[in-house]
Amino acid sequence: MALMGRMMSDPLLISSLLKHAERHSGETEIVSKRVEGDLHRSNWREVARRSRQAAQAFARLGCEPGDRVATLAWNGHRHMEIYYGSSGSALVCHTINPRLFPEQIVWIANDAQDRVLCFDATFLPLVEKIAPLLKTVKHFVLMTSRAHMPASTGIPGLLCFDDLLDAETGNYVWPQFDENTASSICYTSGTTGNPKGAVYSHRSTVLHAYAAALPDAMDCSSRDVILPVVPMFHVNAWGLPYSAAIVGCKFVLPGPHLDGKSLFELFEGEKVSFSAGVPTVWLGLLNYVKANNLKFSTFKRTVIGGSACPPAMMKSLQEDFGIEVIHAWGMTEMSPLGTLSKLTTRQLGLPHEQQQRLLEKQGRVIYGVDMAIIDDDGRSLPWDGVSSGNLVVRGHWVIARYFNHDESPLISVDGEPGWFPTGDVATIDADGFMQITDRSKDVIKSGGEWISSIDLENIAMAHPAVHEAAVIAARHPKWDERPLLVVVKKPDATVTREELLAFYDGRIAKWQIPDDVVFVAEIPHTATGKMQKLKLRDQFLSHKLPTA
């Protein structure tokens, strides 16, 4: 018989993160730019108390362990209180993306069987519209104070969040239960078919928060002031509300105020040192800062993920503003972190250009995740930085199956079961640095050869007249598919098709240069900020490529 350890065995519960922050960093600030327009100042001790009151309030509403508490809300202190109050009391926090179509929101809420829906005032018209269609929601809660409650509403029995909390004492002891209990649920963006629910456990969430805070990941510490631009409805803001509790740092929440001016003023006013978000957010902030000849005084690093960060954007953040860019990759099914690009000691001795090429990759896995690239037959491909294959992952915070789906999406690699197929195509070099070359459905197959749309987009984004670029496959009578470049020009910029195509000369193999360019007013994006290439492919389905 194996000798067992003689260690304490407390379950890894989300409530333990908040208890730690309250006890050891209680006075550290949590600042929220609220929907009401004011700047609300709180701290970890106050958020912990209100989270306990929220747990009591949900119980008074009749919620039982396992019931889903849904949110349609921005990043704010009330959202944090629901995060901890629901999960900490064995309920399941279900963050819904309010940028989805109303029909999608209804489908998701009904699939999750939500019992309570808490929402910011911004979304009152939306909730009034969809409330009759939500089959299982028993209580609708407006996340505001009594003073900001509407005089009348189309939602019978609408409750006030602050009133619910004020009616409770906060004298509540967080319960102990199995760490594998469901803590939260996030739905995929549903780019193919209906969205699917990824159900996280307390164990997976705590382990993810630990790993995210490590130096080779987001490098979070008590000395940071963290502002997550990535929404709390987008895979739990990449785990930052939990990692911030672990390190006990100041936490700044921007609410709905995500324009360049509002973000810059909040960054400067609260002395933000670290942030995280998708590339489209940084486009808006950079344009504002450059247009007004401004500089950041405390902002030193950011994690960029959700979609590939254009090298031109990375270069501007690093060289123009002195901000370290940590390129990251993950997905909803991974809680979401998988890889982050941080240099090793050996790589710090490489020439600058070689370092930059490494940093432009999505990076190495953090402990808790493993990965491989495979061919279509499930065989591993070499880590040589050249071989391109289907990316698969496994780990402590990777899902094994979707909510309400009995079948498992997992596959075998080299005969070994238990790997999750990401749908991404990637290379991995000898040092373990992974680079996404495309989504499997977006790769361009020209005459049997693969062309990376991401490589072509990155080159186009380096042109001074280009605001945003997407590359899709267009039908070709000889080569089957050829790349078509879709471009949004910067305001007042002028550039021709010929100039853009000539810009590729010497930057990529000639046979990979796009065959044509189309200019559009905007490129459609998903609710999480990713380019909707499916819509672009539909829009240009009949596009005739030049025959010359």
PABATOR-497561 format. One line per 2 residues: number of its first residue (from 1); their letters; for each residue x, y, z of C-alpha. Coordinates in Angstrom, 1 decimal, padded with zeros to 4 digits. Each point is the difference from the previous one (the first is absolute). Example, Ala and Ser with C-alpha at 12.3 -4.5 7.8 and 13.67 -1.06 7.14 Angstrom:
2
1	as	012.3/-004.5/007.8 ~ 001.4/003.4/-000.7;
***
This chain:
548
1	ma	000.0/000.0/000.0 ~ 001.3/003.5/-000.9;
3	lm	000.9/002.3/002.8 ~ -002.5/002.9/000.1;
5	gr	001.1/003.6/000.8 ~ -000.8/001.6/003.3;
7	mm	-001.1/003.3/-001.3 ~ -003.1/002.1/000.5;
9	sd	-002.5/-000.5/-002.9 ~ -002.1/003.1/-000.5;
11	pl	-002.0/000.0/-003.2 ~ 001.1/002.5/-002.7;
13	li	-003.1/002.3/000.1 ~ -000.5/003.4/-001.5;
15	ss	-001.2/001.3/003.4 ~ 003.6/-000.7/001.3;
17	ll	001.4/002.6/-002.4 ~ -002.3/002.7/001.3;
19	kh	000.6/-001.0/003.7 ~ 003.7/000.4/-000.7;
21	ae	-000.4/003.4/-001.6 ~ -002.3/001.2/002.8;
23	rh	002.3/-001.1/002.8 ~ 003.4/001.0/-001.5;
25	sg	-000.8/002.9/-002.4 ~ -003.3/001.3/001.4;
27	et	000.7/003.7/-000.5 ~ 001.3/-000.3/-003.5;
29	ei	-002.2/001.8/-002.4 ~ -002.5/-001.2/-002.5;
31	vs	-001.1/002.8/-002.3 ~ -002.9/-000.1/-002.4;
33	kr	-001.2/002.4/-002.7 ~ -003.6/-000.7/000.3;
35	ve	-002.9/000.0/-002.4 ~ -001.4/002.8/002.0;
37	gd	003.0/002.1/-001.0 ~ 001.7/000.4/003.4;
39	lh	003.3/-001.4/001.1 ~ -000.7/-002.4/002.8;
41	rs	002.8/-000.8/002.5 ~ -000.1/-003.2/002.1;
43	nw	002.5/-002.5/001.2 ~ 000.5/-003.8/000.4;
45	re	-001.6/000.0/003.5 ~ -003.1/001.8/-001.2;
47	va	-000.4/-002.2/-003.1 ~ 000.4/-003.1/002.2;
49	rr	-002.7/001.3/002.3 ~ -002.4/000.8/-002.8;
51	sr	000.8/-003.4/-001.7 ~ -001.2/-001.7/003.2;
53	qa	-003.1/002.1/000.0 ~ -000.5/-001.0/-003.7;
55	aq	000.2/-003.6/001.0 ~ -002.6/000.5/002.7;
57	af	-002.2/001.9/-002.4 ~ 000.1/-002.7/-002.6;
59	ar	-001.0/-002.6/002.7 ~ -002.9/002.2/001.0;
61	lg	-001.1/000.0/-003.6 ~ -000.2/-003.7/000.2;
63	ce	003.2/-000.9/-001.8 ~ 001.4/-003.5/000.8;
65	pg	003.5/-001.5/-000.6 ~ 000.5/-000.4/-003.7;
67	dr	-002.5/002.6/-001.1 ~ 001.3/002.4/-002.7;
69	va	000.3/003.8/000.8 ~ 000.3/001.8/-003.4;
71	tl	001.5/003.4/-000.6 ~ -000.3/002.5/-002.9;
73	aw	002.5/002.5/001.4 ~ 003.2/002.1/-000.6;
75	ng	003.1/-000.1/002.2 ~ -000.9/001.4/003.3;
77	hr	000.0/-000.6/003.8 ~ -003.6/-001.4/-000.1;
79	hm	001.0/-002.5/-002.6 ~ 002.9/-001.1/002.2;
81	ei	-002.4/-000.4/002.9 ~ -002.2/-002.3/-002.0;
83	yy	003.1/-001.9/-001.2 ~ 001.0/-000.9/003.5;
85	gs	-003.5/000.0/001.7 ~ -001.4/-002.5/-002.4;
87	sg	003.0/-002.4/-000.5 ~ 001.0/000.3/003.6;
89	sa	-003.4/-001.3/001.2 ~ 000.0/-003.0/-002.4;
91	lv	-002.1/001.8/-002.7 ~ 001.3/000.3/-003.5;
93	ch	000.9/003.4/-001.4 ~ -001.1/000.2/-003.6;
95	ti	001.4/003.1/-001.9 ~ -001.9/000.7/-003.2;
97	np	001.5/002.1/-002.8 ~ -002.4/003.0/-000.4;
99	rl	001.5/000.7/-003.5 ~ -001.6/-003.2/-001.4;
101	fp	-003.3/000.2/-002.0 ~ -003.1/-000.1/002.3;
103	eq	-000.9/-003.4/-001.5 ~ 003.4/-001.4/001.0;
105	iv	-000.3/001.4/003.6 ~ -003.5/-001.7/000.3;
107	wi	001.3/-003.3/-001.3 ~ 003.0/000.1/002.4;
109	an	-002.0/000.9/003.1 ~ -002.5/-002.7/-000.7;
111	da	002.6/-002.6/-000.7 ~ 001.8/000.9/003.3;
113	qd	-003.4/000.0/001.8 ~ 000.9/003.2/001.8;
115	rv	-002.1/000.7/003.1 ~ 001.0/003.6/000.7;
117	lc	001.1/002.7/-002.5 ~ 002.0/003.0/001.3;
119	fd	000.6/002.8/-002.5 ~ 001.4/003.5/-000.3;
121	at	-002.3/002.9/-000.8 ~ 001.5/000.3/-003.5;
123	fl	-001.8/-003.3/-000.9 ~ -003.4/000.8/001.4;
125	pl	-001.6/000.5/-003.5 ~ 001.5/-003.4/-001.0;
127	ve	-001.2/-001.8/003.0 ~ -003.5/001.5/-000.3;
129	ki	-000.1/-001.4/-003.5 ~ 001.2/-003.5/000.8;
131	ap	-001.4/-000.6/003.5 ~ -003.2/-001.7/-001.2;
133	ll	002.2/-002.5/-001.9 ~ 002.2/-001.1/002.9;
135	kt	-001.7/-003.2/001.1 ~ 001.8/-000.7/003.3;
137	vk	000.9/003.5/001.3 ~ -002.0/000.7/003.2;
139	hf	001.6/003.2/001.1 ~ 001.3/003.1/-001.9;
141	vl	002.4/002.2/001.9 ~ 001.1/003.4/-001.2;
143	mt	003.6/000.6/001.1 ~ -000.4/003.5/001.4;
145	sr	-001.0/002.0/003.1 ~ -003.6/001.0/001.0;
147	ah	000.7/003.5/-001.2 ~ 000.6/-001.2/-003.6;
149	mp	-002.9/-002.4/-000.2 ~ -002.4/000.8/-002.9;
151	as	-003.4/001.4/000.9 ~ -001.7/-002.6/-002.2;
153	tg	001.2/-003.0/-001.9 ~ -001.3/-002.8/-002.2;
155	ip	001.4/-002.6/002.4 ~ -002.5/-001.0/002.7;
157	gl	001.6/-000.2/003.5 ~ 003.3/001.5/-001.1;
159	lc	002.4/-000.1/003.0 ~ 002.7/002.4/001.0;
161	fd	003.4/-001.5/000.7 ~ 001.2/002.4/002.7;
163	dl	-003.4/-000.4/001.8 ~ 000.4/-003.7/000.0;
165	ld	003.5/000.3/001.5 ~ -001.0/002.6/002.5;
167	ae	-002.7/-002.3/001.4 ~ 002.7/-002.6/001.0;
169	tg	002.5/000.0/002.9 ~ 003.1/-001.4/-001.8;
171	ny	000.4/-002.3/003.0 ~ 000.5/-003.0/-002.2;
173	vw	002.5/-002.8/000.1 ~ 001.1/-001.2/-003.4;
175	pq	-000.9/-003.7/-000.3 ~ 002.5/-002.8/-000.6;
177	fd	-000.8/-002.4/-002.8 ~ 001.7/-002.1/-002.7;
179	en	002.5/002.1/-002.0 ~ -001.2/-001.7/-003.2;
181	ta	-003.4/001.7/000.4 ~ -001.0/002.2/-002.9;
183	ss	001.0/003.6/000.7 ~ -000.9/001.9/-003.2;
185	ic	-001.1/-000.5/-003.6 ~ 001.1/001.8/-003.1;
187	yt	-001.4/-000.6/-003.5 ~ 002.0/000.0/-003.2;
189	sg	-000.6/002.7/-002.6 ~ -002.0/-002.4/-002.1;
191	tt	001.7/000.7/-003.4 ~ -001.0/-003.4/-001.1;
193	gn	-003.4/-001.1/001.2 ~ -001.5/000.8/003.4;
195	pk	002.3/001.2/002.8 ~ 001.2/-002.8/002.3;
197	ga	000.5/000.3/003.8 ~ 003.4/-000.5/001.6;
199	vy	-000.6/-000.8/003.7 ~ 003.0/000.8/002.3;
201	sh	000.6/-001.5/003.4 ~ 001.2/001.7/003.1;
203	rs	003.2/-002.0/-000.2 ~ 000.7/000.8/-003.7;
205	tv	-000.7/003.7/000.6 ~ 002.3/000.3/003.1;
207	lh	002.8/-001.9/-001.8 ~ -000.5/002.3/-003.1;
209	ay	000.2/003.1/002.2 ~ 003.2/-001.2/001.6;
211	aa	001.7/-000.8/-003.3 ~ -001.2/003.3/-001.6;
213	al	001.7/002.0/002.7 ~ 003.4/-001.7/-000.4;
215	pd	003.0/002.1/-001.3 ~ 000.1/-001.9/-003.3;
217	am	-003.7/000.6/-000.5 ~ -001.7/003.4/000.9;
219	dc	002.6/000.7/002.7 ~ -002.6/001.4/002.5;
221	ss	001.1/001.3/003.4 ~ -001.3/002.1/002.9;
223	rd	002.0/003.0/-001.5 ~ -002.2/000.0/-003.1;
225	vi	-003.0/002.1/-000.8 ~ -001.9/-002.3/-002.4;
227	lp	-002.8/001.2/-002.3 ~ -001.6/-002.7/-002.1;
229	vv	-001.3/001.4/-003.2 ~ -001.0/-003.5/-001.0;
231	pm	-003.6/-000.3/001.2 ~ -001.0/-002.1/003.0;
233	fh	-002.5/-001.6/-002.4 ~ 002.8/-001.2/-002.2;
235	vn	001.4/-003.2/001.6 ~ 000.0/001.6/003.5;
237	aw	002.2/002.9/-001.1 ~ 002.7/-002.6/-000.7;
239	gl	000.1/-000.9/003.8 ~ 001.1/003.5/001.1;
241	py	-002.7/000.5/002.7 ~ 001.4/-003.2/001.6;
243	sa	003.7/000.6/-000.5 ~ -000.4/003.5/001.4;
245	ai	-001.4/-001.4/003.2 ~ 002.9/-002.5/000.3;
247	vg	002.6/002.8/-000.2 ~ -002.2/002.6/001.8;
249	ck	000.7/002.9/-002.5 ~ -002.0/003.1/-000.8;
251	fv	-002.7/-000.9/-002.6 ~ -001.5/002.6/-002.3;
253	lp	-003.2/-000.8/-001.9 ~ -001.0/002.2/-003.0;
255	gp	-003.7/-000.8/-000.3 ~ -001.4/000.9/-003.4;
257	hl	002.5/002.8/-000.6 ~ 002.3/-001.7/-002.5;
259	dg	000.7/002.9/-002.4 ~ 003.6/001.2/-000.4;
261	ks	-000.5/003.2/002.0 ~ -001.8/-001.7/003.0;
263	lf	002.5/-002.8/000.2 ~ 003.1/002.4/-000.2;
265	el	-001.4/002.2/002.8 ~ -000.7/-003.0/002.2;
267	fe	003.4/-001.5/-000.7 ~ 001.7/003.3/001.0;
269	ge	-002.4/000.9/002.9 ~ 000.3/-003.4/001.7;
271	kv	003.7/-000.6/-000.9 ~ -000.7/-003.2/-001.8;
273	sf	003.1/-002.2/-000.6 ~ -001.5/-003.0/-001.8;
275	sa	-002.9/-000.7/-002.2 ~ -001.4/-002.7/-002.4;
277	gv	-002.2/000.0/-003.0 ~ -000.6/-000.9/-003.6;
279	pt	001.8/001.9/-002.9 ~ -003.0/002.0/-001.0;
281	vw	-000.1/001.7/003.4 ~ 003.7/001.1/-000.3;
283	lg	-000.7/001.3/-003.5 ~ -002.5/002.6/001.4;
285	ll	002.3/000.9/003.0 ~ 003.1/000.4/-002.2;
287	ny	-001.8/002.1/-002.5 ~ -001.2/002.4/002.8;
289	vk	003.4/000.2/001.7 ~ 001.8/000.7/-003.3;
291	an	-002.6/002.5/-001.3 ~ 000.4/002.0/003.2;
293	nl	003.8/-000.4/000.4 ~ -000.3/-001.7/003.4;
295	kf	002.1/-002.4/002.0 ~ -000.6/-002.5/002.7;
297	st	001.6/000.7/003.4 ~ -000.5/-003.4/001.8;
299	fk	-001.3/-002.5/-002.6 ~ 002.8/-002.4/-000.5;
301	rt	-001.3/-003.3/-001.4 ~ -003.1/-001.6/-001.6;
303	vi	-001.2/-003.4/-001.0 ~ -001.5/-000.1/-003.4;
305	gg	-002.1/-003.0/-001.1 ~ -003.3/-001.0/-001.5;
307	sa	001.5/000.2/-003.4 ~ 003.6/000.5/-001.4;
309	cp	001.6/003.3/000.9 ~ 001.3/001.7/-003.2;
311	pa	003.8/000.5/000.3 ~ -000.5/003.6/-001.0;
313	mm	-002.2/000.6/003.0 ~ 002.4/-001.9/002.3;
315	ks	002.9/002.1/-001.3 ~ -001.9/003.3/000.5;
317	lq	-000.8/-000.9/003.7 ~ 003.5/-001.1/000.7;
319	ed	002.0/002.7/-001.8 ~ -002.3/003.0/000.1;
321	fg	-001.3/-000.5/003.5 ~ 002.4/-002.4/001.8;
323	ie	-002.7/-002.5/000.7 ~ 000.9/-003.7/000.2;
325	vi	-002.4/-002.1/-002.1 ~ -000.7/-003.5/001.2;
327	ha	-001.5/-001.9/-003.0 ~ -002.4/-002.6/001.3;
329	wg	-002.2/-002.8/-001.4 ~ -002.8/-002.0/001.5;
331	mt	-003.7/-000.7/-000.5 ~ -003.3/-000.2/002.0;
333	em	000.5/-003.8/000.3 ~ 003.3/000.7/001.7;
335	sp	-001.2/002.4/002.7 ~ 001.7/001.7/-002.2;
337	lg	003.8/000.1/000.4 ~ 002.2/-002.4/-002.0;
339	tl	003.2/001.8/-001.0 ~ 001.8/003.3/000.6;
341	sk	003.0/001.4/-001.7 ~ 002.8/000.7/002.5;
343	lt	003.7/-000.4/-000.8 ~ 002.2/-002.4/001.7;
345	tr	003.5/000.9/001.4 ~ 001.7/-001.4/-003.0;
347	ql	-002.3/001.9/-002.4 ~ 000.8/003.3/001.8;
349	gl	003.5/-000.3/-001.5 ~ -001.3/-000.2/-003.6;
351	ph	000.1/003.0/-002.4 ~ -003.0/002.3/000.3;
353	eq	-001.6/-001.1/-003.3 ~ 000.1/-003.6/001.0;
355	qq	-001.6/000.8/003.4 ~ -002.7/002.0/-001.7;
357	rl	-000.9/-002.9/-002.3 ~ -000.4/-002.3/003.0;
359	le	-002.1/002.6/001.9 ~ -002.3/000.2/-003.0;
361	kq	-000.8/-003.7/000.4 ~ -002.7/-001.1/002.5;
363	gr	002.6/-001.4/002.3 ~ 000.6/-003.0/002.3;
365	vi	-002.5/-001.9/002.1 ~ -000.3/000.8/003.7;
367	yg	000.0/-002.8/002.5 ~ -003.4/-001.7/000.0;
369	vd	-000.2/-000.2/-003.8 ~ 001.6/-002.2/-002.6;
371	ma	-000.2/000.2/-003.8 ~ 000.9/-001.7/-003.2;
373	ii	-000.4/000.5/-003.7 ~ -001.3/-003.0/-002.0;
375	dd	-000.8/-001.0/-003.6 ~ -003.5/-000.9/-001.2;
377	dg	000.6/-003.6/001.1 ~ 000.8/000.9/003.6;
379	rs	003.8/-000.4/-000.2 ~ 002.3/002.5/001.8;
381	lp	002.0/002.3/-002.2 ~ 003.5/001.2/000.8;
383	wd	000.7/003.2/002.0 ~ 002.2/001.6/-002.6;
385	gv	-001.7/003.3/-000.5 ~ -000.9/-001.0/-003.5;
387	ss	-002.4/-002.9/000.1 ~ -003.5/001.3/000.2;
389	gn	-002.8/-002.1/001.4 ~ -003.2/-000.2/002.1;
391	lv	000.5/001.3/003.5 ~ -001.3/-002.1/002.8;
393	vr	000.2/000.5/003.8 ~ -000.7/-001.6/003.4;
395	gh	000.4/001.2/003.6 ~ -001.5/000.9/003.3;
397	wv	-002.3/002.7/-001.3 ~ -000.9/-001.5/-003.4;
399	ia	-003.6/-001.3/-000.4 ~ -000.7/-003.7/-000.5;
401	ry	-003.5/000.6/-001.5 ~ -002.5/002.8/-000.5;
403	fn	-003.0/000.8/002.2 ~ -003.1/-002.0/-001.1;
405	hd	002.1/-002.0/-002.4 ~ 000.6/-003.7/000.8;
407	es	002.5/-000.6/-002.8 ~ 003.6/000.9/000.7;
409	pl	002.0/002.2/-002.4 ~ 003.3/-001.6/001.1;
411	is	002.2/-001.9/-002.5 ~ 003.0/-002.2/000.1;
413	vd	003.6/001.1/-000.9 ~ 002.4/-002.8/-000.9;
415	ge	-002.6/-002.4/001.4 ~ -000.2/001.8/003.4;
417	pg	-003.5/001.3/000.8 ~ -001.0/003.2/001.7;
419	wf	001.1/002.9/-002.2 ~ -002.3/002.9/-000.9;
421	pt	000.1/001.2/-003.7 ~ 000.2/003.8/000.0;
423	gd	-000.9/000.6/-003.6 ~ 003.2/002.0/-000.4;
425	va	002.9/-000.7/-002.4 ~ 003.4/000.7/001.5;
427	ti	003.7/-000.6/000.0 ~ 002.2/-000.7/003.1;
429	da	003.7/000.6/000.1 ~ 002.7/-001.9/001.8;
431	dg	-000.3/002.3/003.0 ~ -003.7/-000.7/000.3;
433	fm	-001.1/003.4/-001.4 ~ -003.4/-000.5/-001.8;
435	qi	-001.2/002.2/-002.8 ~ -003.5/-000.1/-001.3;
437	td	000.1/000.1/-003.8 ~ -003.8/-000.1/-000.5;
439	rs	-003.3/-001.4/001.1 ~ -000.5/-003.4/-001.8;
441	kd	-003.1/001.5/-001.7 ~ 001.8/003.2/-001.0;
443	vi	003.2/-001.4/-001.5 ~ 000.3/000.6/-003.8;
445	ks	000.8/-003.1/-002.0 ~ 001.5/001.1/-003.3;
447	gg	001.0/-002.8/-002.4 ~ 000.4/-002.4/002.9;
449	ew	002.2/002.4/001.9 ~ -001.1/001.8/003.2;
451	is	000.2/003.8/000.3 ~ -000.3/001.6/003.4;
453	si	-002.6/002.8/000.0 ~ 001.5/001.3/003.2;
455	dl	003.4/000.6/-001.6 ~ -001.6/001.9/-002.8;
457	en	-002.1/002.1/002.4 ~ 003.1/000.9/002.1;
459	ia	001.8/001.3/-003.0 ~ -003.0/002.1/-001.1;
461	ma	-000.3/001.4/003.5 ~ 003.5/001.3/-000.2;
463	hp	-000.9/002.4/-002.9 ~ -000.5/003.5/001.4;
465	av	-003.3/000.5/-001.8 ~ -001.7/-003.2/001.3;
467	he	-002.2/000.1/003.1 ~ -001.1/-003.6/-000.1;
469	aa	000.5/-002.9/-002.4 ~ -001.5/-003.5/-000.6;
471	vi	001.0/-002.7/-002.5 ~ -002.5/-002.6/-001.2;
473	aa	000.0/-002.7/-002.7 ~ -001.6/000.9/-003.3;
475	rh	-000.9/-002.6/-002.6 ~ 002.5/-000.5/-002.9;
477	pk	-000.5/-002.2/-003.1 ~ 003.5/-001.3/000.0;
479	wd	001.3/000.1/003.5 ~ -003.3/-000.7/001.8;
481	er	000.6/002.9/002.5 ~ 002.0/003.1/000.0;
483	pl	000.4/002.7/002.7 ~ -002.2/003.1/-000.2;
485	lv	001.0/003.0/002.2 ~ -002.8/002.0/001.6;
487	vv	001.1/003.4/001.3 ~ -001.3/002.8/002.2;
489	kk	002.0/003.2/-000.7 ~ 001.0/002.4/002.8;
491	pd	-002.0/003.3/000.0 ~ 001.2/002.4/-002.7;
493	at	002.5/-002.6/-001.3 ~ 000.4/-000.8/-003.7;
495	vt	001.4/-003.2/-001.3 ~ -000.7/-002.0/-003.2;
497	re	-000.4/-003.7/-000.7 ~ 003.3/000.0/-001.9;
499	el	001.9/001.7/002.8 ~ -001.2/-002.5/002.6;
501	la	000.9/-003.0/-002.2 ~ 003.4/001.5/-000.7;
503	fy	000.5/000.3/003.8 ~ 000.2/-003.8/000.2;
505	dg	003.1/-000.1/-002.3 ~ 002.9/-001.4/001.9;
507	ri	-002.1/-000.6/003.1 ~ -001.5/-003.4/-001.0;
509	ak	000.4/-002.5/-002.8 ~ -001.5/001.3/-003.3;
511	wq	-002.4/-002.8/-000.4 ~ -001.6/000.8/003.4;
513	ip	-000.7/003.7/-000.8 ~ -003.7/000.7/-000.2;
515	dd	-001.6/000.0/-003.4 ~ -002.2/003.0/000.7;
517	vv	-001.0/002.7/002.5 ~ -003.4/001.4/000.9;
519	fv	-000.6/003.0/002.2 ~ -002.8/000.0/002.5;
521	ae	-001.4/002.5/002.6 ~ 000.3/-002.6/002.8;
523	ip	000.8/-003.6/000.6 ~ -002.6/-001.9/002.0;
525	ht	001.0/-001.3/003.4 ~ -001.4/-002.6/002.4;
527	at	-001.3/001.0/003.4 ~ 003.4/-000.7/001.4;
529	gk	001.9/002.2/-002.5 ~ 001.2/-002.7/-002.5;
531	mq	-000.3/000.6/-003.7 ~ -003.1/-001.8/-001.5;
533	kl	001.6/-001.6/-003.0 ~ -003.0/-002.1/-000.6;
535	kl	-002.0/003.2/-000.7 ~ 002.8/001.3/-002.2;
537	rd	000.1/-003.3/-002.0 ~ -003.8/000.3/-000.5;
539	qf	000.3/003.6/-001.0 ~ 002.7/-000.7/-002.6;
541	ls	-001.2/-003.4/-001.1 ~ -000.4/001.1/-003.6;
543	hk	003.1/002.2/-000.1 ~ 001.7/-000.3/-003.4;
545	lp	003.8/-000.1/000.4 ~ 002.1/001.7/-002.8;
547	ta	000.9/-002.5/-002.6 ~ 003.4/001.4/-000.9;
***
